[in-house]
């Protein structure tokens, strides 16, 4: 598989642009409805993965979505990783409107392994 020049680095900026666009399409005018949260989450995940795939970069991606009613309750999110910080990365995007909190996290895991033997 051929990748674009400079594509070996995880670009949080590119990922953030894709995620924000997808959240806006799905949730922009939405009012919180607990019966729709699974559909909204799946739509954001599916469209984000398609957008990430279109970047044609050597990464495996993990996308998580939290959608929560905005009612004054607190929300804390944290992640711990054990990876190559020079190649792998994550991007966390927070979004809200009058009734919804949304948090999307994208983990990008590089497929490039140093010293890997390739068949020639």
N, C-alpha and C positions, 0 to 999 in steps of 0.2 A: 504494500500500500504506500503510495506517495503522499507526503504531507507538504503543506505550504511552507515556504521559508519562514524561519522564526517561530514555527508552530510547536516547538518542543517545550515551550514555557506555558504554564497555566496563566491565563489572562483573566483575572478577576473582573476587570473592566468590561471585557467582552461578555462574560457570563452574566454580569449584573445587567447589562443592556438587554440581553435576551429575557432574563427573568422578569424585569420590570415591565417589559412590553407584554409578556404573557399574563402577568397578574392584572394589568390594566384591561386587557381584552376580556378576561373572565370576571373580574370583580368590580370594575370601575363604577357601575351604577347599582351594584347589588346591595340589598339590605340583608342582614344576617338571617339565615334560615337553616336551622340544624339539619333539616332533611336534604338540603342541597350541598352540604359541605363535602361529602364524598365525591360527588360529581365535579364540584369546583376543584378539589384537590387533584383528582385524576386528570382533568383538563389542563391544569397548570403543569403537572408533571409530564404529561405526554407532549405538550407543545414545547416545553423547555428541553426535553431530551431530543426532539427533532431539531430544534434550533442549535443545540450543542453539536449534534451530529453533522449539521451543515457546515460547521467550522472546519471540519476535516483535520482534526488534531489528534495526536496519538494518546488519547486518554480514555479510560473507563470512567463513567460518571455515575454518581449516586445522587438522587434528588429527593429531598424530604420537604413536606409541606405541613405547616400547622396553621389551621384556621380556627379562630376563637372569637366568640362574641365579645364585643367591647362593652364591658359592664363595670369597669373599675377594678376588676381582679388583676393581680399581678401575673406576669409571665416571665419565666427565666428559661433560657436555653443555653446549653453548653455542649461542647464536644471535645473529646480527647483523641488524638491520632498518634500513631506510631508509623511514620513514613519518611520518605526522603523529602525534606523541606525545600530542597533546591529544585525539585521536579513536580511534586504533587502540590495541590492547593485546595482551598475552599473559599466559597463566597457565600455570605449570608445577606439576604435582602429582607428588610422589614418594610411593611406596607400597612397602611390603615386608612379607613374612611370613618364615617360617623358611627357605624355599628360593627365593624369587623377589624380584627387584628389578623395579619397574615405574616408568616415567617417562612421563607424558602431558603433552604441550605443546599448548596451544590458542592459535592466533593469531587475533585478531579484527580484520578490516579494514573500516573504516567505509565505508558506501555513500553517506554524506552528503558532498557536495562543495561547498565554499564558492564562491559566485558562479556556481553552475550555472544555466543557462537551462532553464526548464521550459516545455512546451507548455501553453498555457491556452486 
